[in-house]
Amino acid sequence: MSRTLNGIAPSDAQTRRPKFLVSGKPGVGKTWVSMDFPNAYYIDVEGGATQPHYREKLNASNASYFGVEQGSQEFDCVIEEVITLATVKHDRKTLIIDSITKLYNIAAGLAEERVGNEFGRHMKEAQKPLKRLLRWLDKLDMNVILICHEKDKWGLRKNGESGVIDQTFDCWDKLEYELDFYIQVHKEGPRYRGLIRKSRLLEFPQGDSIIWSYEEFAKIYGRDSLEADTQAIVLATSEQIQTLKSLVAQFNSIEDDPKNQISEKKEKAWLTRANADTFEEFTNDQITALIEMMTTKLSKKAVA
C-alpha cells in the first residue's frame, strides 16, 4: 500500500487567534478588562454581569450576553452555543466564559449525585464535557478568554513541610496545557497587571509581567489579528455522511482481509484526527477527503 506524507511548509500553517486562561482573586480586573476585547460574546456563568455597571460596560463594547436564563450554567447549552459560533457567520470576535471554574464545579456536583466522589469519579465525569468544549474552542475562529477563580497550590516548602506554596487557577489541572497561555492577574496600585504563568507564544514569554489591558494586549499580540472578521466552519452535510458510510460498507463487503477493512477502530482514528466526536462534527473539507479516499480504495479493488 502506497503512503503519502501530509505535512506542509511551516510558513503555510495558519496563525490562529489567542485562546488563553485568566485567573486571579476577586476584584483584580479579570472580567472588567476582558470585556474590552472586541465584539465579545460574554457567557456569564456566575450571573454577576447583570449588575448595571457591567451591563453598561458590555453595551459600550458592543458585546452580546448569554446568561443563566439562556443556559450559561449547563455544559450542553454552552457547547451548543460555541458550536453555533464556530459554524454560523456572525460579527462576534471574542468569546469570554466567566467563569469556567463555576461551570466545571456545577458539572462535578451533578456528577457526584450520579456516580459519587470515590477516587474523584465526579471530577473525571466533569472533565468529559470540558474536554468536548475545549475541542470546539480549538476549532473556533475567535479570541477565547476562559476566566478562572484562584485557589491555593499545595506542596513541599523549602523546610520540607507541606503547605501552601503558591496560588493557581481553580479548574481541571490540565487546562493550562490546552490553551496558548495562562495569565495570573493582580492589582498593582491603580493598574491591573498580569503575570504570564505558562505560555507557548513568543509574544508572551513565561515569567513576564504585562499591564492587563486590552490596549496593551493588542499592542503585543497585534490588533489586526484580534480584530479581524471571523470565519465560519462549513460542517459535513447529512448527504456527505451517508455517502461516506455507504462507501465504507461497500468496501468492507468486498475486502476479504479483516486487517484491511474499515473497522470501528479505524473510524475512531478518523474522528480523533479530525478533532471530532461524531461524523456530524467533520468539516466539509475533512469528509470530502475521506470520501475521495474511500472512492479511490473502491476503484482499486474494482480494477484488481
ZINORBEL-V838310 format. One record per backbone hydrogen bond with DSSP energy under -0.5 kcal/mol. CO is the residue of the C=O (numbers start at 1). NH is the residue of the N-H. E is the energy in kcal/mol with one decimal. If there is no record, write none. Layout:
co & nh & e
CO & NH & E
CO & NH & E
This chain:
co & nh & e
9 & 12 & -2.2
9 & 13 & -0.5
10 & 13 & -1.2
18 & 144 & -2.4
19 & 180 & -3.0
19 & 181 & -0.7
20 & 146 & -2.5
21 & 183 & -3.0
22 & 148 & -3.2
23 & 185 & -3.3
25 & 28 & -1.1
29 & 33 & -1.9
30 & 34 & -1.2
31 & 35 & -1.9
33 & 36 & -2.1
34 & 37 & -1.7
37 & 40 & -0.6
39 & 93 & -2.2
39 & 94 & -1.4
40 & 42 & -0.6
40 & 64 & -2.7
41 & 43 & -0.7
41 & 96 & -2.3
42 & 44 & -0.8
42 & 66 & -2.6
43 & 45 & -1.3
43 & 98 & -2.6
48 & 51 & -1.4
51 & 54 & -0.7
51 & 55 & -2.4
52 & 56 & -2.5
53 & 57 & -1.8
54 & 58 & -2.8
55 & 59 & -2.5
56 & 60 & -2.3
57 & 61 & -1.5
58 & 63 & -2.6
59 & 62 & -1.4
61 & 39 & -0.5
64 & 42 & -3.0
66 & 44 & -2.4
67 & 70 & -0.8
67 & 71 & -0.8
67 & 72 & -1.8
68 & 71 & -1.0
71 & 74 & -1.7
73 & 75 & -0.5
74 & 78 & -2.4
75 & 79 & -3.0
76 & 80 & -2.4
77 & 81 & -2.0
78 & 82 & -2.2
79 & 83 & -2.6
80 & 84 & -2.1
81 & 85 & -2.3
82 & 86 & -2.0
83 & 87 & -1.5
84 & 88 & -1.7
86 & 233 & -3.3
93 & 143 & -2.9
94 & 41 & -3.2
94 & 96 & -0.5
95 & 145 & -2.9
96 & 43 & -3.3
96 & 98 & -0.6
97 & 100 & -0.7
97 & 147 & -2.5
98 & 45 & -1.3
98 & 46 & -1.9
99 & 103 & -1.7
100 & 104 & -2.3
101 & 105 & -2.6
102 & 106 & -2.5
103 & 107 & -1.8
104 & 108 & -2.2
105 & 109 & -2.4
106 & 110 & -2.2
107 & 111 & -2.2
108 & 112 & -2.1
109 & 113 & -1.2
110 & 114 & -0.9
111 & 114 & -0.5
111 & 115 & -3.1
112 & 116 & -1.7
117 & 120 & -1.9
118 & 121 & -1.3
120 & 124 & -2.0
121 & 125 & -2.1
122 & 126 & -1.8
123 & 127 & -1.4
124 & 128 & -0.7
125 & 128 & -0.8
125 & 129 & -0.7
126 & 130 & -1.3
127 & 131 & -2.8
128 & 132 & -1.8
129 & 133 & -2.6
130 & 134 & -2.4
131 & 135 & -1.9
132 & 136 & -1.7
133 & 137 & -2.4
134 & 138 & -2.0
135 & 139 & -1.0
136 & 140 & -1.7
140 & 142 & -1.5
143 & 95 & -3.6
144 & 20 & -2.7
145 & 97 & -2.3
145 & 147 & -0.6
146 & 22 & -2.7
147 & 99 & -0.6
147 & 100 & -2.3
147 & 101 & -0.8
148 & 24 & -0.6
149 & 170 & -2.1
151 & 168 & -2.8
152 & 154 & -0.6
153 & 165 & -3.0
153 & 166 & -1.2
155 & 163 & -2.5
157 & 160 & -2.0
161 & 157 & -3.4
163 & 155 & -2.3
166 & 153 & -3.2
168 & 151 & -2.9
169 & 171 & -0.9
172 & 175 & -2.0
174 & 177 & -1.2
174 & 178 & -0.6
175 & 178 & -1.4
176 & 179 & -0.7
180 & 200 & -2.1
181 & 21 & -2.1
182 & 197 & -2.5
182 & 198 & -1.1
183 & 23 & -2.3
183 & 185 & -0.7
184 & 195 & -2.8
185 & 25 & -0.5
186 & 193 & -3.0
188 & 191 & -1.7
191 & 188 & -3.1
192 & 212 & -2.5
193 & 186 & -2.7
194 & 196 & -0.5
194 & 210 & -2.7
195 & 184 & -2.8
195 & 197 & -1.0
196 & 207 & -3.2
198 & 182 & -2.6
201 & 204 & -0.9
202 & 205 & -0.5
205 & 208 & -2.1
208 & 196 & -2.9
210 & 194 & -3.1
211 & 213 & -1.4
213 & 217 & -2.3
214 & 218 & -3.1
215 & 219 & -1.8
216 & 220 & -1.8
217 & 221 & -3.1
218 & 222 & -2.0
222 & 226 & -1.7
223 & 227 & -2.3
224 & 228 & -0.5
225 & 228 & -0.6
233 & 235 & -0.7
234 & 284 & -3.4
237 & 241 & -2.2
238 & 242 & -2.2
239 & 243 & -2.2
240 & 244 & -2.5
241 & 245 & -2.4
242 & 246 & -2.4
243 & 247 & -2.3
244 & 248 & -2.4
245 & 249 & -2.3
246 & 250 & -2.4
247 & 251 & -2.5
248 & 252 & -2.6
249 & 253 & -1.6
250 & 254 & -0.9
251 & 254 & -0.9
251 & 255 & -1.4
254 & 256 & -0.8
256 & 258 & -0.7
257 & 260 & -1.5
257 & 261 & -0.9
261 & 263 & -1.3
263 & 267 & -2.1
264 & 268 & -2.2
265 & 269 & -1.6
266 & 270 & -1.9
267 & 271 & -2.1
268 & 272 & -2.6
269 & 273 & -2.6
270 & 274 & -1.9
271 & 276 & -2.7
272 & 275 & -1.3
278 & 281 & -1.5
279 & 282 & -1.8
282 & 236 & -2.7
283 & 287 & -2.4
284 & 288 & -2.1
285 & 289 & -2.0
286 & 290 & -1.6
287 & 291 & -2.6
288 & 292 & -2.4
289 & 293 & -2.1
290 & 294 & -2.7
291 & 295 & -2.5
292 & 296 & -2.2
293 & 297 & -2.1
294 & 298 & -2.3
295 & 299 & -2.1
296 & 300 & -2.3
297 & 301 & -1.9
298 & 302 & -2.2
299 & 303 & -2.0
300 & 304 & -2.2
